[in-house]
Amino acid sequence: MDVIIAATKNANKIKEMDAITSELGMHIISRDEAGVPDVEIVEDGETFEENSYKKAYEIMKLSGRKSIADDSGLEVDYLNGAPGVYSARFAGEDCNDKKNNKKLLSLLEDVPYKERRARFVSVITLIYPNGEKLVARGECEGHILMEPLGLNGFGYDPIFVPKGFQRTFAQLTAEEKNHVSHRAKALKKLAEMLKEKE
């Protein structure tokens, strides 16, 4: 099993990524498990690609081992792509998932459902100690609900209904979400790139 260090500290993301990559013979471990120093990586990129690369590169430099980073977020058409790269800190410095969802819903308060189009975006970067990198982007189209529904998942999952479904990400099982999510699509592309490398 190929061990790769995750740049993220988000346990939910690591769990989701590992569930998908374990089928590809890759085991993703946290920075703590790998003994990587607890450094704060400033996500000051203007794109998901920039932030994803920066996180993976920093962890690879600190560990000297293969590292993987996911930068992801929600783009709402009505809000010109916001919250985008600011998804995790949309409601300010002391925000959490609940506050972020609340702010987003308040900005879309009188917007009809058909105009609440959105997509989840995930950009995953895998960096090797020699500096070689693989970058994969996945997107999942959908709509934003009027109120949160469901208890699974994290982030904006309770208010996002993926295209072709009647339920939010937070109402889907982990298995269902891992088949259609932006992160699953990005990891699938990454897997194809890794197969081509072999």
Buried (B, 14 or more C-beta within 10 A) or exposed (E): EEEBBBBBEBEEBBEBBBBBBEEBEBEBBBBEEBEBEEEEBEBEBEEBBBBBBBBBBBBBEBBEBBBBBBBBBBBBBBBEBBBBBEBBBBBEEEBEBEBBBBBBBEBBEEBEEEEBBBBBBBBBBBBBEEEEBBBBBBBBEBBBBEEBBBEBBBBBBBBBBBEEBEEBBBBBEEEBBBEBBBBBBBBBBBBEEBEEEE
